[in-house]
Amino acid sequence: MQKVKAKRYEDYGYVLDVLPPSHRRPAQMRQAIDKNEVIVHLLGEEYFTLLEAAVSERFKPSIGARIYIGRDVPREILRIIRRINVDELTENGRANLEPVIQKIVEQNEMRFVEFFNKSNPITPRLHALELIPGIGKKMLQKFLEERETAPLQSFEDIKKRTGLIDPAESITRRILDELTNKEEKYRIFVREPSAA
């Protein structure tokens, strides 16, 4: 029996850049853009999906703003145009990527603390925690011992009990790696890159 992949839709996205009207898009992707529309690049909050979307010019989205992009209406975007990859971001969008990831990680602390508490081995020789920058075999052992004693409670608790200097920064770096490295074998936070 073939396993069907569940669709991964984002409910919220963060604005990475507001594109100027003159922004050049690939010829096959050029659609008629209404004169009352503004094109934005977004980073999804749940699966870190990179998206290009049209918003109403009246909305005037600001960089770093969290906006509702889910399927219910009303929503702040007019439509999702397409998924994009990191190399399709503007220079400004690329510059805003890491700070926006950091913001998402910090504002969703318990989601990532849960990852530290519940992650498992990926292969017989590799634990998911080892994919996080700063965690080697020795620190992995400390994590496993500590979470067996009592669940980790916060980034501060992780820092005190395991010695991982900045858990939020380590998660941010991992997400950035997954977004920028198309050849990445293991994606623990980020949706697979767009085929385009």
Contact map, one row per residue, 1 for C-alpha under 8 A:
1110000000000000000000000000000000000000000000000000000000000000000000000000000000000000000000000000000000000000000000000000000000000000000000000000000000000000000000000000000000000000000000000000
1111000000000000000000000000000000000000000000000000000000000000000000000000000000000000000000000000000000000000000000000000000000000000000000000000000000000000000000000000000000000000000000000000
1111100000000000000000000000000000000000000000000000000000000000000000000000000000000000000000000000000000000000000000000000000000000000000000000000000000000000000000000000000000000000000000000000
0111110000000000000000000000000000000000000000000000000000000000000000000000000000000000000000000000000000000000000000000000000000000000000000000000000000000000000000000000000000000000000000000000
0011111000000000000000000000000000000000000000000000000000000000000000000000000000000000000000000000000000000000000000000000000000000000000000000000000000000000000000000000000000000000000000000000
0001111100000000000000000000000000000000000000000000000000000000000000000000000000000000000000000000000000000000000000000000000000000000000000000000000000000000000000000000000000000000000000000000
0000111110000000000000000000000000000000000000000000000000000000000000000000000000000000000000000000000000000000000000000000000000000000000000000000000000000000000000000000000000000000000000000000
0000011111000000000000000000000000000000000000100000000000000000000000000000000000000000000000000000000000000000000000000000000000000000000000000000000000000000000000000000000000000000000000000000
0000001111100000000000000000000000000000000000000000000000000000000001000000000000000000000000000000000000000000000000000000000000000000000000000000000000000000000000000000000000000000000000000000
0000000111111000000000000000000000000000000111101000000000000000000011000000000000000000000000000000000000000000000000000000000000000000000000000000000000000000000000000000000000000000000000000000
0000000011111000000000000000000000000000000111000000000000000000000111100000000000000000000000000000000000000000000000000000000000000000000000000000000000000000000000000000000000000000000000000000
0000000001111100000000000000000000000000000111000000000000000000011111000000000000000000000000000000000000000000000000000000000000000000000000000000000000000000000000000000000000000000000000000000
0000000001111110000000000000000000000000011110000000000000000000011110000000000000000000000000000000000000000000000000000000000000000000000000000000000000000000000000000000000000000000000000000000
0000000000011111000000000000000000000000011110000000000000000011111000000000000000000000000000000001000000000000000000000000000000000000000000000000000000000000000000000000000000000000000000000000
0000000000001111110000000000000000000001111000000000000000001111111000000000000000000000000000000000000000000000000000000000000000000000000000000000000000000000000000000000000000000000000000000000
0000000000000111110000000000000000000001111000000000000000000011000000000000000000000000000111011001000000000000000000000000000000000000000000000000000000000000000000000000000000000000000000000000
0000000000000011111000000000000000000001110000000000000000000010000000000000000000000000010110010000000000000000000000000000000000000000000000000000000000000000000000000000000000000000000000000000
0000000000000011111100000000000000000111100000000000000000001110000000000000000000000000000000000000000000000000000000000000000000000000000000000000000000000000000000000000000000000000000000000000
0000000000000000111110100000000000000111100000000000000000000000000000000000000000000000000000000000000000000000000000000000000000000000000000000000000000000000000000000000000000000000000000000000
0000000000000000011111100000000000000110000000000000000000000000000000000000000000000000000000000000000000000000000000000000000000000000000000000000000000000000000000000000000000000000000000000000
0000000000000000001111100000000000000110000000000000000000000000000000000000000000000000000000000000000000000000000000000000000000000000000000000000000000000000000000000000000000000000000000000000
0000000000000000000111110000000000000000000000000000000000000000000000000000000000000000000000000000000000000000000000000000000000000000000000000000000000000000000000000000000000000000000000000000
0000000000000000001111111000000000000000000000000000000000000000000000000000000000000000000000000000000000000000000000000000000000000000000000000000000000000000000000000000000000000000000000000000
0000000000000000000001111100000000000000000000000000000000000000000000000000000000000000000000000000000000000000000000000000000000000000000000000000000000000000000000000000000000000000000000000000
0000000000000000000000111110110000000000000000000000000000000000000000000000000000000000000000000000000000000000000000000000000000000000000000000000000000000000000000000000000000000000000000000000
0000000000000000000000011111110000000000000000000000000000000000000000000000000000000000000000000000000000000000000000000000000000000000000000000000000000000000000000000000000000000000000000000000
0000000000000000000000001111110000000000000000000000000000000000000000000000000000000000000000000000000000000000000000000000000000000000000000000000000000000000000000000000000000000000000000000000
0000000000000000000000000111110000000000000000000000000000000000000000000000000000000000000000000000000000000000000000000000000000000000000000000000000000000000000000000000000000000000000000000000
0000000000000000000000001111111000000000000000000000000000000000000000000000000000000000000000000000000000000000000000000000000000000000000000000000000000000000000000000000000000000000000000000000
0000000000000000000000001111111100000000000000000000000000000000000000000000000000000000000000000000000000000000000000000000000000000000000000000000000000000000000000000000000000000000000000000000
0000000000000000000000000000111110000000000000000000000000000000000000000000000000000000000000000000000000000000000000000000000000000000000000000000000000000000000000000000000000000000000000000000
0000000000000000000000000000011111000000000000000000000000000000000000000000000000000000000000000000000000000000000000000000000000000000000000000000000000000000000000000000000000000000000000000000
0000000000000000000000000000001111101000000000000000000000000000000000000000000000000000000000000000000000000000000000000000000000000000000000000000000000000000000000000000000000000000000000000000
0000000000000000000000000000000111111000000000000000000000000000000000000000000000000000000000000000000000000000000000000000000000000000000000000000000000000000000000000000000000000000000000000000
0000000000000000000000000000000011111000000000000000000000000000000000000000000000000000000000000000000000000000000000000000000000000000000000000000000000000000000000000000000000000000000000000000
0000000000000000000000000000000001111100000000000000000111000000000000000000000000000000000000000000000000000000000000000000000000000000000000000000000000000000000000000000000000000000000000000000
0000000000000000000000000000000011111110000000000000011110000000000000000000000000000000000000000000000000000000000000000000000000000000000000000000000000000000000000000000000000000000000000000000
0000000000000000011110000000000000011111000000000000011110000000000000000000000000000000000000000000000000000000000000000000000000000000000000000000000000000000000000000000000000000000000000000000
0000000000000000011110000000000000001111100000000001111000000000000000000000000000000000000000000000000000000000000000000000000000000000000000000000000000000000000000000000000000000000000000000000
0000000000000011111000000000000000000111110000000001111000000000000000000000000000000000000000000000000000000000000000000000000000000000000000000000000000000000000000000000000000000000000000000000
0000000000000011111000000000000000000011111000000111100000000000000000000000000000000000100010000000000000000000000000000000000000000000000000000000000000000000000000000000000000000000000000000000
0000000000001111100000000000000000000001111100001111100000000000000000000000000000000000000000000000000000000000000000000000000000000000000000000000000000000000000000000000000000000000000000000000
0000000000001111000000000000000000000000111110011110000000000000000000000000000000000000000000001001000000000000000000000000000000000000000000000000000000000000000000000000000000000000000000000000
0000000001111100000000000000000000000000011111111110000000000000000000000000000000000000000000000000000000000000000000000000000000000000000000000000000000000000000000000000000000000000000000000000
0000000001111100000000000000000000000000001111111000000000000000000000000000000000000000000000000000000100000000000000000000000000000000000000000000000000000000000000000000000000000000000000000000
0000000001110000000000000000000000000000000111111000000000000000000000000000000000000000000000000000000000000000000000000000000000000000000000000000000000000000000000000000000000000000000000000000
0000000101000000000000000000000000000000000111111000000000000000000000000000000000000000000000000000000000000000000000000000000000000000000000000000000000000000000000000000000000000000000011100000
0000000000000000000000000000000000000000001111111100000000000000000000000000000000000000000000000000000000000000000000000000000000000000000000000000000000000000000000000000000000100000000011100000
0000000001000000000000000000000000000000011111111110000000000000000000000000000000100000000000000000000000000000000000000000000000000000000000000000000000000000000000000000000000000000000001100000
0000000000000000000000000000000000000000111100011111000000000000000000000000000000111100000000000000000000000000000000000000000000000000000000000000000000000000000000000000000000000000000000000000
0000000000000000000000000000000000000000111100001111100000000000000000000000000111110000000000000000000000000000000000000000000000000000000000000000000000000000000000000000000000000000000000000000
0000000000000000000000000000000000000011110000000111110000000000000000000000000111110000000000000000000000000000000000000000000000000000000000000000000000000000000000000000000000000000000000000000
0000000000000000000000000000000000000011110000000011111000000000000000000000111111000000000000000000000000000000000000000000000000000000000000000000000000000000000000000000000000000000000000000000
0000000000000000000000000000000000001111000000000001111100000000000000000000111110000000000000000000000000000000000000000000000000000000000000000000000000000000000000000000000000000000000000000000
0000000000000000000000000000000000001111000000000000111110101000000000000001111000000000000000000000000000000000000000000000000000000000000000000000000000000000000000000000000000000000000000000000
0000000000000000000000000000000000011100000000000000011111110000000000000001110000000000000000000000000000000000000000000000000000000000000000000000000000000000000000000000000000000000000000000000
0000000000000000000000000000000000011100000000000000001111110000000000000000000000000000000000000000000000000000000000000000000000000000000000000000000000000000000000000000000000000000000000000000
0000000000000000000000000000000000010000000000000000000111110000000000000000000000000000000000000000000000000000000000000000000000000000000000000000000000000000000000000000000000000000000000000000
0000000000000000000000000000000000000000000000000000001111111000000000000001000000000000000000000000000000000000000000000000000000000000000000000000000000000000000000000000000000000000000000000000
0000000000000000000000000000000000000000000000000000000111111100000000000000000000000000000000000000000000000000000000000000000000000000000000000000000000000000000000000000000000000000000000000000
0000000000000010010000000000000000000000000000000000001000111110100000000000000000000000000000000000000000000000000000000000000000000000000000000000000000000000000000000000000000000000000000000000
0000000000000010010000000000000000000000000000000000000000011111100000000000000000000000000000000000000000000000000000000000000000000000000000000000000000000000000000000000000000000000000000000000
0000000000000111110000000000000000000000000000000000000000001111100000000000000000000000000000000000000000000000000000000000000000000000000000000000000000000000000000000000000000000000000000000000
0000000000000111000000000000000000000000000000000000000000000111110000000000000000000000000000010001000000000000000000000000000000000000000000000000000000000000000000000000000000000000000000000000
0000000000000110000000000000000000000000000000000000000000001111111000000000000000000000000000000000000000000000000000000000000000000000000000000000000000000000000000000000000000000000000000000000
0000000000011110000000000000000000000000000000000000000000000001111100000000000000000000000000000000000000000000000000000000000000000000000000000000000000000000000000000000000000000000000000000000
0000000000011110000000000000000000000000000000000000000000000000111110000001000000000000000000000000000000000000000000000000000000000000000000000000000000000000000000000000000000000000000000000000
0000000000111000000000000000000000000000000000000000000000000000011111000011100000000000000000000000000000000000000000000000000000000000000000000000000000000000000000000000000000000000000000000000
0000000001111000000000000000000000000000000000000000000000000000001111100011100000000000000000000000000000000000000000000000000000000000000000000000000000000000000000000000000000000000000000000000
0000000011110000000000000000000000000000000000000000000000000000000111110010000000000000000000000000000000000000000000000000000000000000000000000000000000000000000000000000000000000000000000000000
0000000000100000000000000000000000000000000000000000000000000000000011111010000000000000000000000000000000000000000000000000000000000000000000000000000000000000000000000000000000000000000000000000
0000000000000000000000000000000000000000000000000000000000000000000001111110000000000000000000000000000000000000000000000000000000000000000000000000000000000000000000000000000000000000000000000000
0000000000000000000000000000000000000000000000000000000000000000000000111110000000000000000000000000000000000000000000000000000000000000000000000000000000000000000000000000000000000000000000000000
0000000000000000000000000000000000000000000000000000000000000000000000011111000000000000000000000000000000000000000000000000000000000000000000000000000000000000000000000000000000000000000000000000
0000000000000000000000000000000000000000000000000000000000000000000111111111110000000000000000000000000000000000000000000000000000000000000000000000000000000000000000000000000000000000000000000000
0000000000000000000000000000000000000000000000000000001100100000001110000111110000000000000000000000000000000000000000000000000000000000000000000000000000000000000000000000000000000000000000000000
0000000000000000000000000000000000000000000000000000111100000000000110000011111100000000000000000000000000000000000000000000000000000000000000000000000000000000000000000000000000000000000000000000
0000000000000000000000000000000000000000000000000000111100000000000000000011111100000000000000000000000000000000000000000000000000000000000000000000000000000000000000000000000000000000000000000000
0000000000000000000000000000000000000000000000000000111000000000000000000000111110000000000000000000000000000000000000000000000000000000000000000000000000000000000000000000000000000000000000000000
0000000000000000000000000000000000000000000000000011110000000000000000000000111111000000000000000000000000000000000000000000000000000000000000000000000000000000000000000000000000000000000000000000
0000000000000000000000000000000000000000000000000011110000000000000000000000001111100000000000000000000000000000000000000000000000000000000000000000000000000000000000000000000000000000000000000000
0000000000000000000000000000000000000000000000000011100000000000000000000000000111110000000000000000000000000000000000000000000000000000000000000000000000000000000000000000000000000000000000000000
0000000000000000000000000000000000000000000000001111000000000000000000000000000011111000000000000000000000000000000000000000000000000000000000000000000000000000000000000000000000000000000000000100
0000000000000000000000000000000000000000000000000111000000000000000000000000000001111101100000000000000000000000000000000000000000000000000000000000000000000000000000000000000000000000000000000101
0000000000000000000000000000000000000000000000000100000000000000000000000000000000111111100000000000000000000000000000000000000000000000000000000000000000000000000000000000000000100000000000001100
0000000000000000000000000000000000000000000000000100000000000000000000000000000000011111100001000000000000000000000000000000000000000000000000000000000000000000000000000000000000110000000000000000
0000000000000000000000000000000000000000000000000000000000000000000000000000000000001111100000000000000000000000000000000000000000000000000000000000000000000000000000000000000000000000000000000000
0000000000000000000000000000000000000000000000000000000000000000000000000000000000011111110000000000000000000000000000000000000000000000000000000000000000000000000000000000000000000000000000000000
0000000000000000000000000000000000000000100000000000000000000000000000000000000000011111111111000000000000000000000000000000000000000000000000000000000000000000000000000000000000000000000000000000
0000000000000000100000000000000000000000000000000000000000000000000000000000000000000001111111000000000000000000000000000000000000000000000000000000000000000000000000000000000000000000000000000000
0000000000000000000000000000000000000000000000000000000000000000000000000000000000000000111111100000000000000000000000000000000000000000000000000000000000000000000000000000000000000000000000000000
0000000000000001100000000000000000000000000000000000000000000000000000000000000000000000111111110000000000000000000000000000000000000000000000000000000000000000000000000000000000000000000000000000
0000000000000001100000000000000000000000100000000000000000000000000000000000000000000000111111111000000000000000000000000000000000000000000000000000000000000000000000000000000000000000000000000000
0000000000000001000000000000000000000000000000000000000000000000000000000000000000000100111111111100000000000000000000000000000000000000000000000000000000000000000000000000000000000000000000000000
0000000000000000000000000000000000000000000000000000000000000000000000000000000000000000001111111100000000000000000000000000000000000000000000000000000000000000000000000000000000000000000000000000
0000000000000001100000000000000000000000000000000000000000000001000000000000000000000000000111111111000000000000000000000000000000000000000000000000000000000000000000000000000000000000000000000000
0000000000000001000000000000000000000000001000000000000000000000000000000000000000000000000011111111100000000000000000000000000000000000000000000000000000000000000000000000000000000000000000000000
0000000000000000000000000000000000000000000000000000000000000000000000000000000000000000000001111111110000000000000000000000000000000000000000000000000000000000000000000001000100000000000000000000
0000000000000000000000000000000000000000000000000000000000000000000000000000000000000000000000011111111000000000000000000000000000000000000000000000000000000000000000000000000000000000000000000000
0000000000000101000000000000000000000000001000000000000000000001000000000000000000000000000000011111111100000000000000000000000000000000000000000000000000000000000000000000000000000000000000000000
0000000000000000000000000000000000000000000000000000000000000000000000000000000000000000000000001111111110000000000000000000000000000000000000000000000000000000000000000001001100000000000000000000
0000000000000000000000000000000000000000000000000000000000000000000000000000000000000000000000000111111111000000000000000000000000000000000000000000000000000000000000011001000000000000000000000000
0000000000000000000000000000000000000000000000000000000000000000000000000000000000000000000000000011111111100000000000000000000000000000000000000000000000000000000000000000000000000000000000000000
0000000000000000000000000000000000000000000010000000000000000000000000000000000000000000000000000001111111110000000000000000000000000000000000000000000000000000000000000000000000000000000000000000
0000000000000000000000000000000000000000000000000000000000000000000000000000000000000000000000000000111111111001000000000000000000000000000000000000000000000000000000010011000000000000000000000000
0000000000000000000000000000000000000000000000000000000000000000000000000000000000000000000000000000011111111000000000000000000000000000000000000000000000000000000000010000000000000000000000000000
0000000000000000000000000000000000000000000000000000000000000000000000000000000000000000000000000000001111111000000000000000000000000000000000000000000000000000000000000000000000000000000000000000
0000000000000000000000000000000000000000000000000000000000000000000000000000000000000000000000000000000111111111000000000000000000000000000000000000000000000000000000000000000000000000000000000000
0000000000000000000000000000000000000000000000000000000000000000000000000000000000000000000000000000000011111111100000000000000000000000000000000000000001100000000000010000000000000000000000000000
0000000000000000000000000000000000000000000000000000000000000000000000000000000000000000000000000000000000011111110000000000000000000000000000000000000011000000000000000000000000000000000000000000
0000000000000000000000000000000000000000000000000000000000000000000000000000000000000000000000000000000000011111111000000000000000000000000000000000000000000000000000000000000000000000000000000000
0000000000000000000000000000000000000000000000000000000000000000000000000000000000000000000000000000000010011111111100000000000000000000000000000000000000000000000000000010000000000000000000000000
0000000000000000000000000000000000000000000000000000000000000000000000000000000000000000000000000000000000001111111110000000000000000000000000000000000111100000000000000000000000000000000000000000
0000000000000000000000000000000000000000000000000000000000000000000000000000000000000000000000000000000000000111111111000000000000000000000000000000000000000000000000000000000000000000000000000000
0000000000000000000000000000000000000000000000000000000000000000000000000000000000000000000000000000000000000011111111100000000000000000000000000000000000000000000000000000000000000000000000000000
0000000000000000000000000000000000000000000000000000000000000000000000000000000000000000000000000000000000000001111111100000000010000000000000100000000100000000000000000000000000000000000000000000
0000000000000000000000000000000000000000000000000000000000000000000000000000000000000000000000000000000000000000111111100000000000000000000000000010001100000000000000000000000000000000000000000000
0000000000000000000000000000000000000000000000000000000000000000000000000000000000000000000000000000000000000000011111110000000000000000000000000000000000000000000000000000000000000000000000000000
0000000000000000000000000000000000000000000000000000000000000000000000000000000000000000000000000000000000000000001111111000001110000000000000000000000000000000000000000000000000000000000000000000
0000000000000000000000000000000000000000000000000000000000000000000000000000000000000000000000000000000000000000000001111100001110000000000000000000000000000000000000000000000000000000000000000000
0000000000000000000000000000000000000000000000000000000000000000000000000000000000000000000000000000000000000000000000111111111100000000000000000000000000000000000000000000000000000000000000000000
0000000000000000000000000000000000000000000000000000000000000000000000000000000000000000000000000000000000000000000000011111111100000000000000000000000000000000000000000000000000000000000000000000
0000000000000000000000000000000000000000000000000000000000000000000000000000000000000000000000000000000000000000000000001111111000000000000000000000000000000000000000000000000000000000000000000000
0000000000000000000000000000000000000000000000000000000000000000000000000000000000000000000000000000000000000000000000001111111000000000000000000000000000000000000000000000000000000000000000000000
0000000000000000000000000000000000000000000000000000000000000000000000000000000000000000000000000000000000000000000000001111111000000000000000000000000000000000000000000000000000000000000000000000
0000000000000000000000000000000000000000000000000000000000000000000000000000000000000000000000000000000000000000000000001111111101000000000000000000000000000000000000000000000000000000000000000000
0000000000000000000000000000000000000000000000000000000000000000000000000000000000000000000000000000000000000000000000111111111111100000000000000000000000000000000000000000000000000000000000000000
0000000000000000000000000000000000000000000000000000000000000000000000000000000000000000000000000000000000000000000000111100011111110000000000000000000000000000000000000000000000000000000100000000
0000000000000000000000000000000000000000000000000000000000000000000000000000000000000000000000000000000000000000000100110000001111110010000100000000000000000000000000000000000000000000000000000000
0000000000000000000000000000000000000000000000000000000000000000000000000000000000000000000000000000000000000000000000000000011111111011100100000000000000000000000000000000000000000000000000000000
0000000000000000000000000000000000000000000000000000000000000000000000000000000000000000000000000000000000000000000000000000001111111010000000000000000000000000000000000000010000000000000000000000
0000000000000000000000000000000000000000000000000000000000000000000000000000000000000000000000000000000000000000000000000000000111111110000000000000000000000000000000000110110000000000000000000000
0000000000000000000000000000000000000000000000000000000000000000000000000000000000000000000000000000000000000000000000000000000001111110000000000000000000000000000000000110110000000000000000000000
0000000000000000000000000000000000000000000000000000000000000000000000000000000000000000000000000000000000000000000000000000000000011111000000000000000000000000000100000100000000000000000000000000
0000000000000000000000000000000000000000000000000000000000000000000000000000000000000000000000000000000000000000000000000000000011111111111100000000000000000000000100000000000000000000000000000000
0000000000000000000000000000000000000000000000000000000000000000000000000000000000000000000000000000000000000000000000000000000001000111111100000000000000000000000000000000000000000000000000000000
0000000000000000000000000000000000000000000000000000000000000000000000000000000000000000000000000000000000000000000000000000000001000011111110000000000000000000000000000000000000000000000000000000
0000000000000000000000000000000000000000000000000000000000000000000000000000000000000000000000000000000000000000000000000000000000000011111111000000000000000000000000000000000000000000000000000000
0000000000000000000000000000000000000000000000000000000000000000000000000000000000000000000000000000000000000000000000000000000000000011111111100000000000000000011100000000000000000000000000000000
0000000000000000000000000000000000000000000000000000000000000000000000000000000000000000000000000000000000000000000000000000000011000011111111110000000000000000000000000000000000000000000000000000
0000000000000000000000000000000000000000000000000000000000000000000000000000000000000000000000000000000000000000000000000000000000000000111111111000000000000000000000000000000000000000000000000000
0000000000000000000000000000000000000000000000000000000000000000000000000000000000000000000000000000000000000000000000000000000000000000011111111100000000000000010000000000000000000000000000000000
0000000000000000000000000000000000000000000000000000000000000000000000000000000000000000000000000000000000000000000100000000000000000000001111111110000000000000010000000000000000000000000000000000
0000000000000000000000000000000000000000000000000000000000000000000000000000000000000000000000000000000000000000000000000000000000000000000111111111000000000000000000000000000000000000000000000000
0000000000000000000000000000000000000000000000000000000000000000000000000000000000000000000000000000000000000000000000000000000000000000000011111111100000000000000000000000000000000000000000000000
0000000000000000000000000000000000000000000000000000000000000000000000000000000000000000000000000000000000000000000000000000000000000000000001111111111100000000110000000000000000000000000000000000
0000000000000000000000000000000000000000000000000000000000000000000000000000000000000000000000000000000000000000000010000000000000000000000000111111111100000000000000000000000000000000000000000000
0000000000000000000000000000000000000000000000000000000000000000000000000000000000000000000000000000000000000000000000000000000000000000000000011111111000000000000000000000000000000000000000000000
0000000000000000000000000000000000000000000000000000000000000000000000000000000000000000000000000000000000000000000000000000000000000000000000001111111000000000000000000000000000000000000000000000
0000000000000000000000000000000000000000000000000000000000000000000000000000000000000000000000000000000000000000000000000000000000000000000000000111111100000000000000000000000000000000000000000000
0000000000000000000000000000000000000000000000000000000000000000000000000000000000000000000000000000000000000000000010000000000000000000000000000111111110000000000000000000000000000000000000000000
0000000000000000000000000000000000000000000000000000000000000000000000000000000000000000000000000000000000000000100110000000000000000000000000000110011111001100000000000000000000000000000000000000
0000000000000000000000000000000000000000000000000000000000000000000000000000000000000000000000000000000000000100100000000000000000000000000000000000001111101100000000000000000000000000000000000000
0000000000000000000000000000000000000000000000000000000000000000000000000000000000000000000000000000000000001100100000000000000000000000000000000000000111111100000000000000000000000000000000000000
0000000000000000000000000000000000000000000000000000000000000000000000000000000000000000000000000000000000001000100000000000000000000000000000000000000011111110000001110000000000000000000000000000
0000000000000000000000000000000000000000000000000000000000000000000000000000000000000000000000000000000000000000000000000000000000000000000000000000000001111111000000000000000000000000000000000000
0000000000000000000000000000000000000000000000000000000000000000000000000000000000000000000000000000000000000000000000000000000000000000000000000000000111111111100000000000000000000000000000000000
0000000000000000000000000000000000000000000000000000000000000000000000000000000000000000000000000000000000000000000000000000000000000000000000000000000111111111111100100000000000000000000000000000
0000000000000000000000000000000000000000000000000000000000000000000000000000000000000000000000000000000000000000000000000000000000000000000000000000000000111111111111100000000000000000000000000000
0000000000000000000000000000000000000000000000000000000000000000000000000000000000000000000000000000000000000000000000000000000000000000000000000000000000011111111100000000000000000000000000000000
0000000000000000000000000000000000000000000000000000000000000000000000000000000000000000000000000000000000000000000000000000000000000000000000000100000000001111111000000000000000000000000000000000
0000000000000000000000000000000000000000000000000000000000000000000000000000000000000000000000000000000000000000000000000000000000000000001001100100000000000111111100000000000000000000000000000000
0000000000000000000000000000000000000000000000000000000000000000000000000000000000000000000000000000000000000000000000000000000000000000001000000000000000000111111110000000000000000000000000000000
0000000000000000000000000000000000000000000000000000000000000000000000000000000000000000000000000000000000000000000000000000000000000110001000000000000000000111011111100000000000000000000000000000
0000000000000000000000000000000000000000000000000000000000000000000000000000000000000000000000000000000000000000000000000000000000000000000000000000000000000010001111100000000000000000000000000000
0000000000000000000000000000000000000000000000000000000000000000000000000000000000000000000000000000000000000000000000000000000000000000000000000000000000100010000111111100000000000000000000000000
0000000000000000000000000000000000000000000000000000000000000000000000000000000000000000000000000000000000000000000000000000000000000000000000000000000000100110000111111110000000000000000000000000
0000000000000000000000000000000000000000000000000000000000000000000000000000000000000000000000000000010011001000000000000000000000000000000000000000000000100000000001111111000000000000000000000000
0000000000000000000000000000000000000000000000000000000000000000000000000000000000000000000000000000010000000000000000000000000000000000000000000000000000000000000001111111100000000000000000000000
0000000000000000000000000000000000000000000000000000000000000000000000000000000000000000000000000000000000000000000000000000000000011100000000000000000000000000000001111111110000000000000000000000
0000000000000000000000000000000000000000000000000000000000000000000000000000000000000000000000000000000010000001000000000000000000011000000000000000000000000000000000111111111000000000000000000000
0000000000000000000000000000000000000000000000000000000000000000000000000000000000000000000000000100110010000000000000000000000000000000000000000000000000000000000000011111111100000000000000000000
0000000000000000000000000000000000000000000000000000000000000000000000000000000000000000000000000000000000000000000000000000000000011000000000000000000000000000000000001111111110000000000000000000
0000000000000000000000000000000000000000000000000000000000000000000000000000000000000000000000000000000000000000000000000000000000111000000000000000000000000000000000000111111111000000000000000000
0000000000000000000000000000000000000000000000000000000000000000000000000000000000000000000000000000100000000000000000000000000000000000000000000000000000000000000000000011111111100000000011000000
0000000000000000000000000000000000000000000000000000000000000000000000000000000000000000000000000100100000000000000000000000000000000000000000000000000000000000000000000001111111110000000000000000
0000000000000000000000000000000000000000000000000000000000000000000000000000000000000000000000000000000000000000000000000000000000000000000000000000000000000000000000000000111111111001000000000000
0000000000000000000000000000000000000000000000000000000000000000000000000000000000000000000000000000000000000000000000000000000000000000000000000000000000000000000000000000011111111101001011000000
0000000000000000000000000000000000000000000000010000000000000000000000000000000000001100000000000000000000000000000000000000000000000000000000000000000000000000000000000000001111111100000001001000
0000000000000000000000000000000000000000000000000000000000000000000000000000000000000100000000000000000000000000000000000000000000000000000000000000000000000000000000000000000111111100000000000000
0000000000000000000000000000000000000000000000000000000000000000000000000000000000000000000000000000000000000000000000000000000000000000000000000000000000000000000000000000000011111111000000000000
0000000000000000000000000000000000000000000000000000000000000000000000000000000000000000000000000000000000000000000000000000000000000000000000000000000000000000000000000000000001111111000000001000
0000000000000000000000000000000000000000000000000000000000000000000000000000000000000000000000000000000000000000000000000000000000000000000000000000000000000000000000000000000000001111100000000000
0000000000000000000000000000000000000000000000000000000000000000000000000000000000000000000000000000000000000000000000000000000000000000000000000000000000000000000000000000000011001111111000000000
0000000000000000000000000000000000000000000000000000000000000000000000000000000000000000000000000000000000000000000000000000000000000000000000000000000000000000000000000000000000000011111000000000
0000000000000000000000000000000000000000000000000000000000000000000000000000000000000000000000000000000000000000000000000000000000000000000000000000000000000000000000000000000000000001111100000000
0000000000000000000000000000000000000000000000000000000000000000000000000000000000000000000000000000000000000000000000000000000000000000000000000000000000000000000000000000000001000001111111110000
0000000000000000000000000000000000000000000000000000000000000000000000000000000000000000000000000000000000000000000000000000000100000000000000000000000000000000000000000000000000000000011111000000
0000000000000000000000000000000000000000000000110000000000000000000000000000000000000000000000000000000000000000000000000000000000000000000000000000000000000000000000000000001001000000001111100000
0000000000000000000000000000000000000000000000111000000000000000000000000000000000000000000000000000000000000000000000000000000000000000000000000000000000000000000000000000001001100000001111110000
0000000000000000000000000000000000000000000000111000000000000000000000000000000000000000000000000000000000000000000000000000000000000000000000000000000000000000000000000000000000000000001011111000
0000000000000000000000000000000000000000000000000000000000000000000000000000000000000000000000000000000000000000000000000000000000000000000000000000000000000000000000000000000000000000001001111100
0000000000000000000000000000000000000000000000000000000000000000000000000000000000001000000000000000000000000000000000000000000000000000000000000000000000000000000000000000000000100100000000111110
0000000000000000000000000000000000000000000000000000000000000000000000000000000000111000000000000000000000000000000000000000000000000000000000000000000000000000000000000000000000000000000000011111
0000000000000000000000000000000000000000000000000000000000000000000000000000000000000000000000000000000000000000000000000000000000000000000000000000000000000000000000000000000000000000000000001111
0000000000000000000000000000000000000000000000000000000000000000000000000000000000010000000000000000000000000000000000000000000000000000000000000000000000000000000000000000000000000000000000000111
